[in-house]
């Protein structure tokens, strides 16, 4: 499997960036670091990345509009070819537009056991509360600060006499262990046939009267007792691809889609001109778009009574 490309954003020394980088150089690692970027040109982590041969980008945020700075960072990340973004001590609150552009593909590590102690001064707050453990959390980034879905956590015992600094030092060790494992799991699932099939299943089975069967070794979704509207092809006939097969209007639309993005769309073998295959294993699947494709394909085969009911529900 080709390693997923990851950009890391830092604001300081970049110790978590370094942990991610060195883990990525172990045999079989599912990701590689293609860019280290910072809002502080003096950030120490940039020097380490340069010494390790990793491309860097730096742009001070001082005097810049937040949205303009985020746009420049985003442009550099995309120019690097990155498919994922890992925040590693990046001390900037990101704009909603930036976050939306990397939805489900941007991760952060936070020095507490979320949902406890979002924001700053996490170790002081854990000590003041008399907690038995501090710790760290890796989570997906959403517009709500430190509240995205949790990917992994490591508790760290609080010892008698601990200060915020001594606790922070042990939590940092845990961070270095946890972050690379969670990032590896995230990038791997985006190409894992079982996980991808489950994402399609969740969306397909939410449609009215949908059912699932196994057809020619593929997960197949249809109207109960009626026609089929979607298949998931996972290395079918040894093609090495994971794709969603849905109905379309015909050969003209099929040709247009393939011409528009030949890496994502292709003509599925044995299905004819009324179907299109959409790659799910490119690492950047837009699941809202997949839900729309499924709904459209469902409508193409659903009896009028069902589409009428759905239209009535949509009207409300």
C-alpha positions as CSV (number, residue, x, y, z in Angstrom):
1,X,0.0,0.0,0.0
2,X,1.3,3.5,-0.9
3,X,1.8,5.5,2.3
4,X,-0.7,8.3,3.0
5,X,0.8,11.7,2.7
6,X,0.6,13.8,5.9
7,X,1.4,17.5,6.6
8,X,2.2,18.4,10.2
9,X,1.5,21.9,11.6
10,X,3.7,23.2,14.5
11,X,4.3,26.4,16.4
12,X,7.3,25.4,18.5
13,X,9.9,22.7,19.1
14,X,7.9,20.0,17.3
15,X,8.5,17.0,19.6
16,X,5.3,15.4,18.6
17,X,6.1,16.1,14.9
18,X,9.4,14.4,15.5
19,X,7.7,11.4,17.0
20,X,5.4,11.1,14.0
21,X,8.3,11.5,11.6
22,X,10.5,8.8,13.1
23,X,7.5,6.4,13.4
24,X,6.8,7.0,9.7
25,X,10.3,5.7,8.9
26,X,9.7,2.3,10.4
27,X,9.1,-0.6,8.0
28,X,5.4,-0.9,7.0
29,X,4.4,2.5,8.3
30,X,1.2,3.5,6.5
31,X,2.0,7.3,6.3
32,X,4.8,9.6,5.4
33,X,5.4,13.2,6.4
34,X,5.5,15.4,3.2
35,X,5.5,18.8,4.9
36,X,6.1,20.5,8.2
37,X,4.5,24.0,8.3
38,X,4.4,26.6,11.0
39,X,3.0,30.0,11.8
40,X,6.3,30.9,13.4
41,X,9.4,31.0,11.1
42,X,11.6,30.7,14.2
43,X,9.9,27.4,15.4
44,X,12.6,24.9,16.3
45,X,10.8,22.1,14.8
46,X,11.3,23.6,11.3
47,X,15.1,23.2,11.7
48,X,14.7,19.5,12.7
49,X,12.4,18.8,9.7
50,X,14.9,20.5,7.4
51,X,17.8,18.4,8.8
52,X,15.7,15.3,8.3
53,X,15.0,16.2,4.6
54,X,11.4,17.1,5.1
55,X,10.0,20.1,3.1
56,X,9.0,23.0,5.3
57,X,6.8,26.1,5.0
58,X,6.6,29.0,7.4
59,X,4.4,32.1,7.4
60,X,4.1,34.4,10.4
61,X,0.5,35.1,11.3
62,X,1.4,38.5,12.8
63,X,-0.4,41.3,11.0
64,X,-2.4,38.9,8.9
65,X,-6.1,38.3,8.8
66,X,-6.9,34.9,10.3
67,X,-8.7,33.7,7.2
68,X,-6.0,34.9,4.9
69,X,-3.3,33.1,7.0
70,X,-5.3,29.9,7.0
71,X,-5.8,30.1,3.2
72,X,-2.1,30.5,2.7
73,X,-1.3,27.5,5.0
74,X,-4.0,25.5,3.3
75,X,-2.5,26.3,-0.2
76,X,0.9,25.1,1.0
77,X,-0.5,21.9,2.4
78,X,-2.4,21.1,-0.7
79,X,0.7,21.9,-2.9
80,X,2.6,19.3,-0.9
81,X,0.2,16.6,-1.9
82,X,-0.9,15.9,1.7
83,X,-4.0,13.9,2.2
84,X,-4.1,14.4,6.0
85,X,-3.1,17.2,8.4
86,X,-1.7,16.5,11.9
87,X,-1.7,19.4,14.4
88,X,1.3,19.0,16.7
89,X,1.5,21.9,19.1
90,X,0.0,24.3,16.5
91,X,-1.1,27.2,18.7
92,X,-3.7,28.7,16.4
93,X,-7.5,28.4,16.4
94,X,-8.4,27.4,12.8
95,X,-11.2,29.0,10.9
96,X,-14.3,27.0,10.1
97,X,-13.5,27.0,6.4
98,X,-10.1,25.5,7.0
99,X,-11.5,22.8,9.3
100,X,-14.3,22.0,6.8
101,X,-11.8,21.5,4.0
102,X,-10.0,18.8,6.0
103,X,-13.1,17.2,7.7
104,X,-12.3,13.7,9.0
105,X,-8.7,14.1,7.7
106,X,-7.2,16.4,10.4
107,X,-6.1,15.2,13.8
108,X,-4.8,16.9,17.0
109,X,-3.3,15.7,20.2
110,X,-4.4,17.3,23.4
111,X,-2.7,16.9,26.9
112,X,-5.8,15.8,28.9
113,X,-8.3,13.0,29.0
114,X,-11.0,14.6,27.0
115,X,-13.7,15.7,27.5
116,X,-12.0,16.9,30.6
117,X,-10.0,20.1,30.4
118,X,-10.3,21.5,26.9
119,X,-8.1,24.4,26.1
120,X,-5.0,25.4,28.0
121,X,-3.4,24.7,31.5
122,X,-4.7,21.1,31.4
123,X,-2.1,19.8,34.0
124,X,-2.8,22.5,36.5
125,X,-6.5,21.9,36.2
126,X,-6.1,18.1,36.7
127,X,-3.9,18.7,39.8
128,X,-6.3,21.3,41.2
129,X,-9.2,18.9,40.8
130,X,-7.4,16.1,42.7
131,X,-7.6,13.7,39.7
132,X,-5.8,10.4,40.0
133,X,-4.7,10.6,36.3
134,X,-3.9,13.1,33.7
135,X,-3.2,11.9,30.2
136,X,-3.5,12.7,26.5
137,X,-6.1,12.3,23.7
138,X,-5.9,12.1,19.9
139,X,-9.0,13.4,18.2
140,X,-10.4,14.5,14.9
141,X,-10.5,18.3,14.6
142,X,-13.9,19.9,14.3
143,X,-15.0,23.6,14.6
144,X,-15.6,23.0,18.3
145,X,-12.3,23.3,20.1
146,X,-11.0,19.9,21.4
147,X,-14.4,18.3,21.0
148,X,-14.0,16.2,17.9
149,X,-14.4,12.4,17.8
150,X,-11.8,10.6,20.0
151,X,-9.4,8.3,18.3
152,X,-7.3,7.2,21.3
153,X,-6.3,8.1,24.8
154,X,-3.6,7.2,27.3
155,X,-4.1,7.8,31.1
156,X,-1.0,8.9,33.0
157,X,-0.9,8.5,36.8
158,X,-0.5,11.6,38.9
159,X,2.1,11.0,41.6
160,X,2.4,12.6,45.1
161,X,4.2,15.8,44.8
162,X,3.6,16.2,41.1
163,X,3.7,19.7,39.6
164,X,2.3,20.8,36.3
165,X,5.8,20.5,34.8
166,X,6.6,17.0,36.1
167,X,3.2,15.7,35.1
168,X,3.5,17.4,31.7
169,X,6.9,15.6,31.1
170,X,5.4,12.2,31.6
171,X,2.3,13.0,29.6
172,X,4.6,14.1,26.7
173,X,6.1,10.6,26.7
174,X,2.6,9.1,26.4
175,X,1.8,11.6,23.6
176,X,4.8,10.5,21.6
177,X,3.6,6.9,21.8
178,X,0.0,7.5,21.2
179,X,0.0,9.9,18.3
180,X,1.7,7.8,15.7
181,X,-0.5,4.8,16.4
182,X,-3.7,6.8,16.1
183,X,-2.5,8.5,12.9
184,X,-1.5,5.2,11.4
185,X,-4.9,3.7,12.3
186,X,-6.7,6.7,10.8
187,X,-4.9,6.7,7.5
188,X,-5.2,2.9,7.2
189,X,-8.9,2.8,7.7
190,X,-9.4,5.1,4.8
191,X,-8.2,2.3,2.6
192,X,-9.5,-0.6,4.5
193,X,-12.2,-2.5,2.6
194,X,-14.2,-3.5,5.7
195,X,-14.3,0.1,7.1
196,X,-15.2,1.6,3.7
197,X,-17.9,-1.0,3.2
198,X,-19.3,-0.1,6.6
199,X,-19.4,3.6,5.7
200,X,-21.5,2.8,2.6
201,X,-23.7,0.3,4.5
202,X,-24.6,3.0,7.1
203,X,-25.7,5.4,4.4
204,X,-27.4,2.9,2.1
205,X,-29.4,1.2,4.9
206,X,-30.7,4.6,6.0
207,X,-32.7,4.9,2.8
208,X,-36.3,3.8,2.9
209,X,-36.9,0.0,2.7
210,X,-33.3,-0.7,1.8
211,X,-31.9,-4.2,2.3
212,X,-28.5,-5.8,1.9
213,X,-27.5,-9.1,0.3
214,X,-24.3,-10.6,-0.9
215,X,-24.1,-10.7,-4.7
216,X,-21.1,-12.2,-6.5
217,X,-19.0,-11.7,-3.5
218,X,-20.0,-8.0,-3.2
219,X,-22.1,-6.2,-0.6
220,X,-25.2,-5.3,-2.5
221,X,-28.0,-2.9,-1.6
222,X,-31.5,-2.7,-3.0
223,X,-35.1,-2.0,-2.3
224,X,-36.6,-4.8,-0.2
225,X,-38.0,-7.3,-2.7
226,X,-37.0,-5.0,-5.6
227,X,-34.1,-3.7,-7.7
228,X,-30.6,-3.1,-6.6
229,X,-29.1,0.4,-6.4
230,X,-25.6,0.0,-5.1
231,X,-22.7,-2.5,-4.8
232,X,-19.4,-2.3,-3.0
233,X,-16.6,-3.8,-5.1
234,X,-13.5,-4.8,-3.0
235,X,-10.7,-6.2,-5.1
236,X,-13.4,-7.7,-7.3
237,X,-11.8,-9.8,-10.1
238,X,-8.4,-8.9,-8.6
239,X,-8.5,-5.3,-9.7
240,X,-7.0,-4.0,-6.4
241,X,-9.7,-1.3,-5.9
242,X,-12.4,-0.6,-3.4
243,X,-15.3,1.2,-5.1
244,X,-19.0,2.1,-4.9
245,X,-21.1,1.1,-7.9
246,X,-24.2,3.2,-8.5
247,X,-26.7,3.9,-11.2
248,X,-26.3,6.9,-13.6
249,X,-28.2,8.2,-16.6
250,X,-26.1,6.5,-19.2
251,X,-23.0,6.4,-21.4
252,X,-22.7,10.2,-21.8
253,X,-22.6,10.8,-18.0
254,X,-20.3,7.8,-17.5
255,X,-17.8,9.2,-20.1
256,X,-18.1,12.7,-18.6
257,X,-17.3,11.5,-15.1
258,X,-14.4,9.4,-16.2
259,X,-12.9,12.2,-18.3
260,X,-13.4,14.6,-15.3
261,X,-11.5,12.4,-12.8
262,X,-10.1,9.1,-14.2
263,X,-8.4,8.3,-10.9
264,X,-11.7,8.3,-9.1
265,X,-14.3,7.1,-11.6
266,X,-14.2,4.1,-14.0
267,X,-16.6,1.9,-15.9
268,X,-17.3,-1.2,-13.8
269,X,-16.8,-4.5,-15.6
270,X,-20.0,-6.4,-16.5
271,X,-22.3,-3.6,-15.4
272,X,-22.8,-1.7,-18.6
273,X,-23.2,2.0,-19.4
274,X,-25.9,2.7,-16.7
275,X,-23.5,2.3,-13.8
276,X,-20.4,4.1,-12.6
277,X,-17.7,2.9,-10.2
278,X,-16.5,5.5,-7.7
279,X,-13.2,4.8,-5.9
280,X,-13.5,4.8,-2.1
281,X,-9.8,4.0,-1.4
282,X,-8.2,7.3,-2.5
283,X,-7.9,8.5,1.0
284,X,-10.0,11.6,0.5
285,X,-13.6,10.3,0.1
286,X,-16.3,12.9,0.5
287,X,-18.9,10.9,2.4
288,X,-21.6,13.5,2.0
289,X,-21.1,13.1,-1.8
290,X,-21.3,9.4,-1.4
291,X,-24.6,9.7,0.5
292,X,-25.9,11.9,-2.4
293,X,-24.8,9.3,-5.0
294,X,-26.6,6.5,-3.0
295,X,-29.8,8.6,-2.7
296,X,-29.8,9.3,-6.4
297,X,-29.2,5.7,-7.3
298,X,-31.9,4.6,-4.9
299,X,-34.4,7.0,-6.6
300,X,-33.5,5.5,-9.9
301,X,-34.9,2.1,-8.9
302,X,-37.4,2.9,-6.1
303,X,-41.2,2.6,-6.8
304,X,-43.1,5.8,-7.1
305,X,-44.9,5.3,-3.7
306,X,-41.5,5.4,-2.0
307,X,-40.2,8.4,-3.8
308,X,-43.5,10.3,-3.2
309,X,-43.2,9.6,0.5
310,X,-39.6,10.8,0.5
311,X,-40.5,14.0,-1.4
312,X,-43.3,14.7,1.1
313,X,-40.8,14.2,4.0
314,X,-38.3,16.5,2.3
315,X,-40.9,19.2,1.9
316,X,-41.0,19.4,5.7
